[in-house]
Amino acid sequence: MTTIRMTRMGRKKKPFYRIVVTDSRKRRDGGWIEAIGHYNPVSTSKELVLDEERLNYWLSVGARMSPAVKRLADK
């Protein structure tokens, strides 16, 4: 089962997240199939970049979004 979720990057107290497609059995920061965007909660505008075309493709082939990514994508 593939999942669209966030993986944590950055350093201590400066989080930066990549939005990735991964096997649901992998660890949070384990290997992933494809990066389809990123989210920076530390910047003043809470920067979100998401490739809508790739997101729709992965959803069409059966990937599921994590609750956090679903919340961000709906904004």
N, CA, C and O of each residue as an XYZ file, in Angstrom:
300
protein
N       0.852     -1.178      0.000
C       0.000      0.000      0.000
C       0.895      1.238      0.000
O       1.797      1.352      0.830
N       0.654      2.149     -0.911
C       1.440      3.381     -0.953
C       0.716      4.483     -0.196
O      -0.513      4.544     -0.176
N       1.495      5.343      0.418
C       0.976      6.425      1.233
C       1.659      7.726      0.841
O       2.852      7.744      0.539
N       0.907      8.799      0.848
C       1.463     10.134      0.627
C       1.553     10.778      2.002
O       0.532     11.036      2.639
N       2.772     11.037      2.458
C       2.965     11.582      3.794
C       4.179     12.491      3.830
O       4.858     12.676      2.819
N       4.453     13.065      5.011
C       5.577     13.984      5.159
C       6.748     13.262      5.806
O       6.578     12.410      6.678
N       7.938     13.626      5.356
C       9.159     13.137      5.976
C       9.924     14.357      6.486
O      10.022     15.365      5.786
N      10.457     14.269      7.684
C      11.076     15.435      8.325
C      12.501     15.620      7.842
O      13.284     14.673      7.773
N      12.815     16.847      7.513
C      14.162     17.247      7.125
C      14.543     18.410      8.049
O      13.872     18.659      9.051
N      15.598     19.099      7.712
C      16.006     20.255      8.503
C      16.841     19.855      9.695
O      17.336     18.732      9.788
N      16.985     20.797     10.600
C      17.799     20.526     11.778
C      16.973     20.742     13.038
O      15.770     20.993     12.968
N      17.612     20.644     14.164
C      16.934     20.768     15.451
C      16.223     22.121     15.567
O      16.829     23.171     15.358
N      14.937     22.080     15.903
C      14.089     23.260     16.083
C      13.881     24.067     14.811
O      13.377     25.188     14.880
N      14.249     23.537     13.658
C      14.018     24.182     12.362
C      13.480     23.124     11.387
O      14.166     22.763     10.431
N      12.260     22.628     11.622
C      11.762     21.541     10.787
C      11.436     21.997      9.369
O      11.067     23.147      9.130
N      11.582     21.076      8.458
C      11.261     21.265      7.051
C      10.771     19.897      6.585
O      11.426     18.889      6.851
N       9.663     19.844      5.914
C       9.090     18.555      5.549
C       9.010     18.392      4.034
O       8.637     19.322      3.320
N       9.362     17.207      3.556
C       9.117     16.846      2.162
C       7.831     16.037      2.123
O       7.587     15.209      3.000
N       7.020     16.271      1.121
C       5.823     15.474      0.919
C       6.206     14.396     -0.084
O       6.548     14.690     -1.230
N       6.144     13.142      0.360
C       6.669     12.033     -0.433
C       5.638     10.918     -0.579
O       4.691     10.805      0.199
N       5.859     10.102     -1.605
C       5.082      8.882     -1.803
C       5.975      7.740     -1.352
O       7.110      7.612     -1.810
N       5.457      6.907     -0.449
C       6.262      5.840      0.120
C       5.415      4.610      0.403
O       4.186      4.675      0.402
N       6.071      3.514      0.640
C       5.392      2.298      1.080
C       4.967      2.529      2.524
O       5.767      3.004      3.330
N       3.745      2.209      2.859
C       3.228      2.502      4.191
C       3.952      1.739      5.300
O       3.839      2.107      6.469
N       4.689      0.689      4.957
C       5.398     -0.092      5.974
C       6.765      0.504      6.323
O       7.394      0.070      7.289
N       7.228      1.481      5.562
C       8.530      2.104      5.831
C       8.430      3.062      7.016
O       7.343      3.514      7.376
N       9.584      3.361      7.617
C       9.641      4.331      8.708
C       9.362      5.733      8.164
O       9.382      5.952      6.953
N       9.103      6.673      9.067
C       8.781      8.043      8.661
C       9.870      8.645      7.771
O       9.566      9.262      6.750
N      11.121      8.470      8.151
C      12.215      9.059      7.394
C      12.942      8.023      6.550
O      14.068      8.261      6.114
N      12.313      6.876      6.315
C      12.919      5.824      5.510
C      12.885      6.179      4.029
O      12.536      7.300      3.657
N      13.247      5.226      3.198
C      13.267      5.460      1.760
C      11.893      5.784      1.209
O      10.884      5.356      1.769
N      11.840      6.529      0.128
C      10.576      6.886     -0.483
C      10.658      6.718     -1.994
O      11.750      6.636     -2.555
N       9.513      6.667     -2.645
C       9.426      6.432     -4.086
C       9.622      7.723     -4.860
O      10.418      7.777     -5.798
N       8.887      8.777     -4.462
C       8.950     10.046     -5.195
C       8.610     11.202     -4.268
O       7.712     11.090     -3.434
N       9.325     12.310     -4.410
C       9.010     13.532     -3.670
C       8.095     14.372     -4.557
O       8.428     14.653     -5.708
N       6.941     14.773     -4.018
C       5.992     15.542     -4.828
C       5.769     16.954     -4.289
O       4.913     17.678     -4.796
N       6.527     17.350     -3.272
C       6.397     18.706     -2.759
C       7.150     18.888     -1.459
O       7.855     17.992     -0.995
N       6.987     20.068     -0.880
C       7.589     20.337      0.422
C       6.745     21.342      1.191
O       5.926     22.062      0.620
N       6.967     21.373      2.516
C       6.241     22.261      3.411
C       7.214     22.814      4.433
O       7.947     22.064      5.078
N       7.216     24.137      4.577
C       8.097     24.803      5.526
C       7.253     25.557      6.546
O       6.812     26.669      6.258
N       7.012     24.993      7.728
C       6.184     25.662      8.726
C       6.883     26.799      9.460
O       6.231     27.567     10.167
N       8.188     26.916      9.307
C       8.946     27.926     10.044
C       8.898     29.287      9.345
O       8.953     30.319     10.014
N       8.798     29.307      8.019
C       8.778     30.590      7.304
C       7.523     31.375      7.681
O       6.533     30.798      8.131
N       7.572     32.671      7.497
C       6.460     33.525      7.915
C       5.179     33.230      7.149
O       4.086     33.419      7.683
N       5.296     32.767      5.902
C       4.096     32.491      5.103
C       3.728     31.012      5.095
O       2.821     30.615      4.363
N       4.406     30.189      5.885
C       4.169     28.734      5.931
C       4.124     28.163      4.517
O       3.082     27.703      4.050
N       5.247     28.201      3.863
C       5.387     27.829      2.456
C       4.993     26.370      2.182
O       5.480     25.447      2.834
N       4.099     26.189      1.203
C       3.676     24.863      0.766
C       3.792     24.800     -0.749
O       3.178     25.601     -1.454
N       4.574     23.853     -1.252
C       4.710     23.611     -2.684
C       4.303     22.168     -2.916
O       4.857     21.252     -2.309
N       3.320     21.968     -3.809
C       2.792     20.634     -4.053
C       2.540     20.469     -5.541
O       1.871     21.302     -6.153
N       3.067     19.405     -6.129
C       2.856     19.110     -7.544
C       1.495     18.429     -7.687
O       1.374     17.224     -7.467
N       0.471     19.204     -8.057
C      -0.902     18.705     -8.130
C      -1.047     17.563     -9.136
O      -1.795     16.614     -8.898
N      -0.337     17.654    -10.250
C      -0.434     16.618    -11.278
C       0.031     15.261    -10.749
O      -0.634     14.246    -10.957
N       1.173     15.250    -10.068
C       1.698     13.993     -9.509
C       0.833     13.507     -8.346
O       0.647     12.303     -8.168
N       0.306     14.441     -7.556
C      -0.594     14.071     -6.462
C      -1.820     13.354     -7.018
O      -2.205     12.299     -6.513
N      -2.431     13.918     -8.049
C      -3.609     13.297     -8.653
C      -3.276     11.951     -9.274
O      -4.088     11.028     -9.216
N      -2.089     11.823     -9.872
C      -1.688     10.541    -10.440
C      -1.620      9.471     -9.358
O      -2.187      8.389     -9.511
N      -0.920      9.776     -8.255
C      -0.759      8.782     -7.201
C      -2.085      8.432     -6.542
O      -2.300      7.283     -6.155
N      -2.979      9.411     -6.409
C      -4.299      9.111     -5.862
C      -5.090      8.216     -6.811
O      -5.858      7.365     -6.362
N      -4.908      8.399     -8.119
C      -5.634      7.592     -9.102
C      -5.173      6.141     -9.126
O      -5.945      5.255     -9.494
N      -3.927      5.886     -8.739
C      -3.436      4.506     -8.724
C      -3.566      3.863     -7.341
O      -3.056      2.764     -7.124
N      -4.247      4.540     -6.398
C      -4.576      3.900     -5.133
C      -3.802      4.339     -3.914
O      -3.961      3.741     -2.850
N      -2.970      5.360     -4.023
C      -2.238      5.839     -2.843
C      -3.204      6.546     -1.898
O      -4.197      7.127     -2.334
N      -2.908      6.494     -0.611
C      -3.716      7.178      0.391
C      -2.915      8.311      1.002
O      -1.702      8.200      1.180
N      -3.605      9.416      1.325
C      -2.940     10.548      1.963
C      -3.019     10.406      3.478
O      -4.023      9.945      4.020
N      -1.949     10.807      4.149
C      -1.984     10.848      5.607
C      -2.889     12.016      6.021
O      -3.108     12.929      5.225
N      -3.411     12.000      7.237
C      -4.280     13.104      7.686
C      -3.608     14.475      7.610
O      -4.259     15.465      7.276
N      -2.307     14.539      7.916
C      -1.603     15.835      7.880
C      -1.499     16.362      6.454
O      -1.699     17.553      6.219
N      -1.191     15.496      5.513
C      -1.077     15.928      4.116
C      -2.448     16.297      3.579
O      -2.574     17.248      2.807
N      -3.473     15.564      3.974
C      -4.839     15.880      3.536
C      -5.245     17.271      4.003
O      -5.847     18.036      3.249
N      -4.909     17.597      5.259
C      -5.204     18.929      5.811
C      -4.503     20.011      5.013
O      -5.104     21.038      4.698
N      -3.227     19.793      4.681
C      -2.467     20.792      3.932
C      -2.976     20.934      2.499
O      -3.046     22.044      1.972
N      -3.326     19.826      1.876
C      -3.768     19.848      0.480
C      -5.128     20.533      0.334
O      -5.417     21.101     -0.719
N      -5.954     20.487      1.359
C      -7.276     21.097      1.292
C      -7.237     22.609      1.416
O      -8.211     23.278      1.070
N      -6.134     23.164      1.902
C      -6.044     24.619      2.087
C      -5.939     25.346      0.770
O      -5.855     26.574      0.747
